Amino acid sequence: MLLDFFFALRAQRLAVGPEEWLALMEALARGLHESSLTGFYHLARSVLVHSEAHFDAFDLAFAQVFAGVEVDALALQGELAAWLADPARLAGLSPEERELLAALRIDELRRLLEERLREQRQRHQGGSRWVGTGGTSPFGAGGYHPTGVRIGGSSGGRSAAQVAAERRYRAYRSDLILDVRQIQVALRKLRELRREGRRDELDLPASIDRTSRNAGELELCWRPPRRNHARVVLLMDVGGSMDPHARVVSQIFSAASRSKHFRTFHAYYFHNCVYGSVYRDSWFREALPLDELLAAHRPSSKLVVVGDALMHPLELLAPDGSLDYWARNATPGIESLRRVARHFERRVWLNPEPPRFWRHQTVAAIGELFPMFPLTLDGLADAVSSLVGGRRPRRGGGAVSVDADD
């Protein structure tokens, strides 16, 4: 059954390898699962799952393999009770053992429960006799008794297969819009750690290697500490068709601005398209000319653009196409975007609209300049991979390659 569970996890595309699986086996050998299915469920999830986004896939695999195990356990208990009730088996039992066996009889439990209910006059907390909570009485809730009857409340010993069947972690599925914490976890991968400065950090692997080569005579090796060199520039489309997405864009900004994994972080605003300037505030009161933007940020900086790329084709392709009547942009917006795309070596465009809308003319044109990803957990993970390793979108090149039925 454990091997079935391993292959079920892999079928759900969970990254469970030999290292994680051996760690789980060691944890089981140490009894960390407390010899219960619920304990095994929580233990396996903590060892095998690396992200909350995979909780739902783990639950699906767990339910597939272990659903019905609790029913089998009850059937086994019934068989055991029947076996112990055989008169031929009772001859060698002590009186105390016979009393313990009597506790398995449901009819006796029901009789005692009805008797206690007739006698009881008030609420009881704790204790071992009356119907109450938190005690060792056979009747009540929130306590413990090996053969008790639960009344109200919730079970403290629920089977893990039932927990998994509820799929209570469905909100963490990777096709849902992100929250701030998920964005922070994804952006953490943008770190560029390089060693620089004085050699004041102990290089433990090298020290062990040198010491071994010196026949055990200690030789310490030192190396410069690692410092983060990630520089991130964020451009955000605001207003108009982006108003329905204002919350998720705010989350992107909050997660990026709070992150301590960047050497520098700068955020700017635009509306629909970048023309001659971007803005340091969402009210467009403090403009930064495009020339100054490109001069201020080196080509190795990582550029993240958030926008739906939806606009009238004239706004993108024609001179003076800006919605701002007084803007008078002599250069079409697409040319400004080309300048931005040529300047930044690593760039991505996060689109909050579903990919089925990406066949729009302006979205397709922008998708030719910027690798475009949906603003979901999977999309953000792919965008980060593109920024770190230069990988293109899964479907290969922005909007124009998206299937119509996506």
C-alpha positions in Angstrom: 0.0 0.0 0.0 2.9 2.4 0.7 4.3 1.8 -2.8 0.8 2.5 -4.2 0.8 5.7 -2.2 4.2 6.7 -3.7 3.1 6.2 -7.3 -0.2 7.9 -6.6 1.7 11.0 -5.4 3.9 10.9 -8.5 0.7 10.6 -10.6 -0.5 13.9 -9.0 2.9 15.4 -10.2 4.2 15.9 -6.7 8.0 16.1 -6.5 8.5 13.1 -4.2 11.9 11.5 -4.7 14.0 8.9 -2.9 15.2 11.4 -0.4 11.8 12.4 0.8 10.5 8.8 0.7 13.4 7.5 2.8 12.9 10.3 5.3 9.2 9.2 5.6 10.3 5.6 6.2 12.7 6.7 8.9 10.0 8.8 10.6 7.7 5.8 10.5 10.4 3.6 12.0 10.7 6.0 14.9 6.9 5.9 15.5 6.3 9.6 14.7 3.0 8.7 13.2 1.7 7.5 16.6 0.5 4.3 15.0 -2.6 6.0 13.6 -3.8 6.8 10.1 -4.4 10.4 11.0 -0.9 10.6 12.4 0.5 9.1 9.2 -1.5 11.6 7.1 0.0 14.6 8.9 3.5 13.1 9.0 3.5 12.2 5.3 2.2 15.6 4.3 4.8 17.4 6.4 7.7 15.3 5.0 6.6 14.9 1.3 4.9 18.2 0.5 7.1 21.3 0.0 4.4 23.9 -0.7 0.8 24.6 0.4 -0.1 24.7 -3.2 0.3 21.0 -3.4 -1.9 20.2 -0.4 -4.9 19.4 -2.6 -2.9 17.1 -4.8 -1.6 15.3 -1.7 -5.2 14.9 -0.4 -6.3 13.5 -3.7 -3.6 10.9 -3.7 -4.1 10.0 -0.1 -7.8 9.6 -0.5 -7.3 7.4 -3.6 -5.1 5.0 -1.7 -6.4 5.0 1.8 -10.1 5.6 1.3 -12.0 2.8 3.0 -9.2 1.9 5.4 -11.3 3.0 8.4 -14.1 0.8 7.3 -11.8 -2.2 7.1 -10.5 -1.3 10.6 -14.1 -1.4 12.0 -14.7 -4.7 10.2 -11.6 -6.1 11.8 -12.7 -4.9 15.2 -16.0 -6.7 14.7 -14.3 -9.9 13.8 -12.1 -9.6 16.9 -15.1 -9.0 19.1 -16.8 -12.1 17.6 -13.7 -14.1 18.1 -13.3 -13.0 21.7 -17.0 -13.7 22.4 -16.5 -17.4 21.6 -17.1 -19.3 24.9 -14.2 -21.6 24.1 -11.8 -18.7 24.1 -13.0 -17.3 27.5 -12.0 -20.3 29.7 -8.5 -19.0 30.4 -9.4 -15.4 31.0 -9.3 -13.7 34.4 -12.3 -11.8 35.8 -10.6 -8.5 35.1 -10.1 -9.5 31.4 -13.7 -10.6 31.2 -14.8 -7.2 32.4 -12.7 -5.5 29.8 -14.2 -7.6 27.1 -17.7 -6.6 28.2 -16.8 -3.0 27.3 -16.9 -4.0 23.6 -20.7 -4.7 23.8 -22.7 -1.9 22.2 -26.0 -2.9 23.9 -24.3 -2.5 27.3 -23.0 0.9 26.4 -26.5 2.0 25.2 -28.0 0.8 28.5 -25.5 2.6 30.6 -26.0 5.8 28.5 -29.7 5.8 29.0 -29.2 5.2 32.7 -26.8 8.1 33.1 -29.1 10.4 31.1 -32.0 9.7 33.5 -29.8 10.4 36.5 -27.8 13.4 35.3 -29.1 16.9 36.3 -26.3 19.3 35.2 -23.5 19.8 32.8 -20.2 18.0 33.5 -16.7 18.9 32.4 -14.1 16.2 32.9 -14.7 13.2 35.1 -15.1 9.5 34.3 -18.8 8.8 34.9 -21.3 11.4 33.6 -22.1 12.6 30.1 -19.7 15.5 29.6 -16.7 16.9 27.8 -13.0 16.5 28.2 -13.0 13.5 30.5 -12.6 9.8 30.4 -16.3 8.9 30.6 -17.5 6.6 27.9 -20.2 9.2 27.0 -19.6 12.8 25.7 -17.2 14.7 23.5 -13.7 16.1 23.6 -12.3 13.4 25.9 -11.0 9.9 25.5 -12.4 6.5 26.1 -11.4 3.4 24.1 -15.0 2.2 23.6 -17.0 5.4 24.2 -20.1 6.9 22.6 -19.5 10.4 21.2 -22.4 12.9 21.8 -22.2 16.1 19.9 -18.9 17.9 19.2 -16.4 16.8 16.8 -14.3 13.7 16.8 -10.7 14.0 17.9 -9.7 10.7 16.2 -11.1 11.2 12.8 -9.5 9.0 10.0 -7.1 10.7 7.7 -8.9 9.3 4.7 -12.0 11.3 5.7 -10.0 14.4 6.2 -8.4 14.0 2.8 -11.7 13.3 1.2 -13.0 16.7 2.4 -10.2 18.4 0.4 -10.1 21.3 2.8 -7.0 22.7 1.0 -8.7 23.2 -2.3 -8.0 27.0 -1.9 -4.3 26.4 -2.4 -4.6 24.9 -5.9 -2.2 26.4 -8.3 -4.8 27.6 -10.8 -6.2 30.1 -8.4 -5.3 33.8 -8.0 -2.4 34.4 -5.6 -2.3 35.8 -2.1 0.6 37.9 -0.7 2.3 35.0 1.0 2.3 32.8 -2.1 3.7 35.7 -4.1 6.5 36.2 -1.6 7.4 32.5 -1.7 7.6 32.6 -5.5 9.6 35.8 -5.7 12.1 34.4 -3.2 13.5 32.4 -6.1 14.7 35.6 -7.8 17.6 35.8 -5.5 21.1 36.1 -7.0 23.5 35.0 -4.4 27.2 35.8 -5.1 30.2 35.5 -2.9 32.1 38.8 -2.5 34.0 40.7 0.1 36.5 39.5 2.7 37.1 35.8 3.3 35.5 35.7 6.7 33.0 32.8 6.4 34.1 29.2 7.2 33.9 26.9 4.2 33.0 23.7 6.0 33.1 21.3 3.0 36.5 22.6 1.8 37.8 22.4 5.4 36.7 18.8 5.8 38.3 18.0 2.4 41.6 19.7 3.2 41.7 18.1 6.7 41.1 14.6 5.2 43.9 15.2 2.7 46.2 16.2 5.5 45.7 12.9 7.3 43.5 14.4 10.0 45.5 17.6 10.7 43.0 20.4 10.9 43.1 23.0 8.1 40.4 25.6 8.0 39.3 27.2 4.7 37.6 30.6 4.4 35.4 32.1 1.7 33.6 35.4 1.1 29.9 35.5 2.3 27.1 35.3 -0.2 25.2 38.5 -1.0 22.1 39.0 -2.9 22.5 40.8 -6.2 18.9 40.6 -7.5 17.6 43.9 -8.9 13.9 44.0 -9.7 11.9 46.6 -11.6 8.1 46.4 -11.4 5.8 48.2 -13.9 2.1 48.1 -13.1 -0.9 49.0 -15.3 -3.6 50.9 -13.4 -7.0 52.2 -14.2 -9.6 51.4 -16.8 -9.8 47.7 -17.6 -7.3 47.0 -14.8 -9.7 48.2 -12.1 -11.2 44.7 -11.5 -7.7 43.4 -11.0 -6.6 46.2 -8.6 -6.6 43.9 -5.6 -4.3 41.3 -7.0 -1.9 43.9 -8.4 -1.8 45.5 -5.0 -0.9 42.1 -3.6 2.0 41.8 -6.1 3.2 45.2 -5.1 2.9 44.4 -1.4 4.7 41.1 -1.7 7.5 42.6 -3.8 8.0 45.7 -1.6 8.1 43.6 1.6 10.6 41.1 0.2 14.1 41.2 1.6 15.5 39.0 -1.1 16.3 41.8 -3.6 19.3 44.1 -3.6 17.1 46.9 -5.1 13.4 47.1 -5.9 11.7 49.9 -7.8 8.0 50.2 -8.8 6.4 52.4 -11.4 2.9 52.9 -12.9 1.5 53.3 -16.4 -1.9 53.2 -18.0 -2.5 50.7 -20.8 0.9 51.2 -22.4 4.2 52.8 -21.7 4.7 55.9 -23.9 7.2 58.6 -23.2 7.1 58.2 -19.4 6.2 56.1 -16.4 5.1 57.4 -13.1 6.3 56.9 -9.5 2.8 57.2 -8.1 -0.6 55.9 -9.2 -2.0 59.4 -9.5 0.5 60.1 -12.3 1.8 63.3 -10.6 5.5 62.4 -10.7 6.6 61.4 -14.2 9.9 59.6 -15.0 10.8 59.9 -18.7 11.5 56.6 -20.4 15.1 57.6 -21.2 15.7 58.2 -17.4 14.1 54.9 -16.5 16.4 52.9 -18.8 19.4 54.9 -17.7 18.6 54.3 -14.1 18.3 50.5 -14.3 21.0 48.2 -15.8 20.1 45.7 -18.4 20.8 42.8 -16.0 17.8 44.0 -13.8 14.8 41.8 -13.8 11.7 43.5 -15.3 8.2 42.4 -14.2 5.2 44.1 -16.0 1.7 43.5 -14.7 -1.1 44.4 -17.0 -3.9 43.0 -19.1 -2.4 44.4 -22.4 -6.0 45.1 -23.6 -6.6 48.4 -25.3 -7.7 49.9 -28.6 -5.2 49.0 -31.3 -4.6 52.7 -32.0 -3.4 53.2 -28.5 -0.7 50.7 -29.1 0.1 51.1 -32.8 -0.5 54.7 -33.7 1.3 58.0 -32.9 -0.7 60.2 -30.4 -2.6 57.1 -29.5 -2.5 57.7 -25.7 -5.9 58.1 -24.0 -4.5 61.2 -22.4 -5.5 63.9 -24.8 -2.5 66.1 -23.7 0.1 63.3 -24.0 0.8 63.8 -27.7 3.1 60.8 -27.9 4.8 61.2 -31.3 6.2 57.6 -31.0 3.7 54.7 -31.0 3.4 52.8 -27.7 4.6 49.6 -29.3 7.9 51.3 -30.1 8.4 52.4 -26.5 7.7 48.8 -25.4 10.3 47.6 -27.9 12.8 49.9 -26.3 12.0 48.5 -22.9 12.2 44.9 -24.2 15.5 45.5 -25.8 17.0 47.1 -22.7 16.1 44.5 -20.1 17.7 41.1 -20.8 15.3 39.3 -18.4 11.7 40.4 -18.6 8.2 38.9 -18.1 4.6 40.1 -18.5 2.0 38.9 -15.9 -1.5 39.0 -17.3 -4.4 38.8 -14.9 -6.8 38.0 -17.7 -7.3 34.3 -18.6 -5.3 33.0 -21.5 -8.5 32.5 -23.6 -8.6 36.3 -24.0 -5.0 36.6 -25.2 -5.8 36.5 -28.9 -6.8 40.1 -28.8 -4.6 42.1 -31.3 -2.8 44.2 -28.7 -2.2 41.3 -26.3 -0.7 39.3 -29.2 1.5 42.1 -30.2 2.8 42.7 -26.7 3.2 38.9 -26.2 5.7 39.0 -29.1 7.9 41.3 -27.0 7.5 40.0 -23.5 7.2 36.4 -22.4 3.6 36.4 -21.1 2.3 34.4 -18.2 -1.1 34.2 -16.4 -1.3 35.7 -13.0 -1.7 32.4 -11.2 0.6 30.4 -8.9 1.8 28.3 -11.9 2.1 31.3 -14.1 4.2 33.2 -11.5 6.4 30.2 -10.9 7.0 29.9 -14.7 7.7 33.7 -14.9 10.2 33.5 -12.1 11.9 30.5 -13.9 12.0 32.6 -17.0 13.6 35.5 -15.2 16.2 33.3 -13.5 17.0 30.9 -16.4 15.6 32.6 -19.5 12.9 30.0 -20.1 10.0 30.8 -22.3 6.4 30.2 -21.4 5.2 26.6 -21.5 3.2 27.1 -24.6 6.1 28.8 -26.3 6.1 32.5 -26.9 3.3 34.5 -25.4 -0.2 35.1 -26.5 -0.3 34.0 -30.1 0.3 30.3 -29.3 -2.5 30.0 -26.8 -5.3 27.5 -27.8 -8.7 29.0 -28.4 -10.3 26.7 -25.9 -7.9 27.5 -23.0 
